[in-house]
Amino acid sequence: MERAKASPAIPRAPSLPMNSIWRTIRGYILWSYERGSLHYDVMVTLILLFVFLSPNWINFKDKPIERVPHQTGVVIQPDGGGGFIYQIEASALSASDEAGLRRQMLAIIEPITGAAAISKYEPVKDKSGHVQSYKVWVQKE
């Protein structure tokens, strides 16, 4: 007796529109479309829209940091003899003795000018006699 092999014939499932949608999405994710094709142009357009329009709706909190190059206000003027006169605010200096003042003045001046030596300095006072700033004559080394 011959036996017939009975295998249920499963008809091929009709192609669903979801398959083509997933194929398209996979192509976008893997960037598999050729340059100049419609899908490539759509991807590039979406990227450009994100770059140019997202700052309008998304707060990235990316503001520049306000930086003061030096913690003190320093005014620099040439002295006419090859050196410079630096005017340093008195509030930037806390030392009370002369050696401490010179060290602090050099610590403020050297990042601006490099290696230098203080020739002399004099306090600049207001009408009531309070020291407002110091004029410092500096020679570069």
C-alpha positions as CSV (number, residue, x, y, z in Angstrom):
1,M,0.0,0.0,0.0
2,E,1.3,3.3,-0.9
3,R,1.2,6.0,1.6
4,A,0.7,9.5,0.5
5,K,2.7,11.9,2.4
6,A,0.3,14.3,3.8
7,S,1.8,17.6,4.5
8,P,-0.4,20.5,5.1
9,A,0.2,23.1,2.5
10,I,0.6,26.5,4.1
11,P,-0.1,29.1,1.6
12,R,2.4,32.0,1.6
13,A,1.1,34.8,3.8
14,P,0.2,37.8,1.8
15,S,2.7,40.6,2.1
16,L,1.4,43.0,4.7
17,P,2.0,46.7,4.4
18,M,3.7,46.5,7.9
19,N,6.6,44.5,6.4
20,S,7.4,47.2,4.0
21,I,7.1,49.9,6.7
22,W,9.5,48.0,8.9
23,R,11.9,47.5,6.0
24,T,11.8,51.2,5.3
25,I,12.4,52.1,9.0
26,R,15.3,49.5,9.1
27,G,16.7,51.2,6.0
28,Y,16.6,54.6,7.7
29,I,18.3,53.3,10.9
30,L,21.0,51.5,9.0
31,W,21.3,54.3,6.5
32,S,21.2,51.9,3.6
33,Y,19.6,54.1,0.9
34,E,21.7,55.3,-2.0
35,R,22.6,58.9,-2.2
36,G,20.2,60.9,-4.4
37,S,17.3,58.6,-3.7
38,L,14.0,59.8,-2.2
39,H,14.6,58.1,1.2
40,Y,18.2,59.5,1.4
41,D,16.8,63.0,0.8
42,V,14.1,62.5,3.4
43,M,16.8,61.4,6.0
44,V,19.0,64.4,5.3
45,T,16.0,66.7,5.5
46,L,14.9,65.3,8.9
47,I,18.4,65.8,10.2
48,L,18.6,69.4,9.0
49,L,15.2,70.1,10.5
50,F,16.3,68.7,13.8
51,V,19.5,70.8,13.8
52,F,17.9,74.1,12.8
53,L,14.5,73.9,14.5
54,S,15.2,72.0,17.8
55,P,16.8,75.0,19.6
56,N,13.4,76.7,19.3
57,W,11.7,74.0,21.3
58,I,14.4,72.3,23.3
59,N,16.2,74.2,26.0
60,F,19.8,72.8,25.9
61,K,20.9,75.2,28.6
62,D,24.1,76.0,26.6
63,K,24.9,79.5,27.4
64,P,28.5,80.7,27.3
65,I,30.3,81.0,30.7
66,E,31.0,84.5,31.6
67,R,34.7,84.6,32.2
68,V,36.8,87.4,33.5
69,P,40.4,86.8,32.4
70,H,41.7,88.0,35.8
71,Q,39.9,88.3,39.0
72,T,40.9,91.9,39.4
73,G,40.6,95.0,37.3
74,V,44.0,95.8,36.0
75,V,44.7,98.8,33.8
76,I,48.0,98.8,31.9
77,Q,49.8,101.9,30.5
78,P,53.3,102.3,29.0
79,D,55.6,104.4,31.2
80,G,57.6,105.7,28.2
81,G,60.9,104.1,29.4
82,G,60.3,100.5,28.1
83,G,58.3,99.5,31.1
84,F,54.6,99.5,32.1
85,I,52.5,101.0,34.8
86,Y,49.9,98.6,36.1
87,Q,47.0,99.9,38.1
88,I,45.6,97.2,40.4
89,E,42.5,97.6,42.5
90,A,43.2,97.7,46.2
91,S,40.4,95.2,46.9
92,A,42.5,92.5,45.1
93,L,45.2,92.8,47.7
94,S,44.9,91.6,51.2
95,A,48.5,91.8,52.6
96,S,49.4,94.5,55.1
97,D,53.2,94.4,54.9
98,E,55.3,95.5,51.9
99,A,56.7,92.1,51.1
100,G,53.2,90.6,51.0
101,L,51.9,93.4,48.8
102,R,54.8,92.9,46.3
103,R,54.1,89.1,46.2
104,Q,50.4,89.6,45.6
105,M,51.0,92.3,43.0
106,L,53.5,90.0,41.1
107,A,51.0,87.1,41.3
108,I,48.4,89.4,39.5
109,I,50.9,90.9,37.0
110,E,52.9,87.9,36.0
111,P,50.0,86.0,34.3
112,I,49.5,89.0,32.1
113,T,53.0,90.0,31.3
114,G,55.3,87.0,32.1
115,A,58.3,87.3,34.3
116,A,58.6,90.8,35.6
117,A,60.1,92.8,38.5
118,I,58.4,95.6,40.4
119,S,60.5,98.8,40.3
120,K,58.2,100.8,42.6
121,Y,54.6,101.2,43.5
122,E,52.4,103.8,45.1
123,P,48.9,103.8,46.5
124,V,46.2,105.9,44.8
125,K,43.8,107.3,47.4
126,D,40.4,108.9,47.2
127,K,39.4,112.2,48.8
128,S,38.8,110.7,52.2
129,G,42.2,109.0,52.2
130,H,41.2,105.4,51.5
131,V,43.4,103.4,49.2
132,Q,41.5,102.7,45.9
133,S,44.2,101.2,43.9
134,Y,48.0,100.8,43.5
135,K,50.1,102.1,40.6
136,V,52.9,99.6,40.0
137,W,55.9,100.2,37.8
138,V,57.1,97.0,36.2
139,Q,60.1,96.0,34.2
140,K,60.0,92.8,32.2
141,E,62.8,90.4,32.9
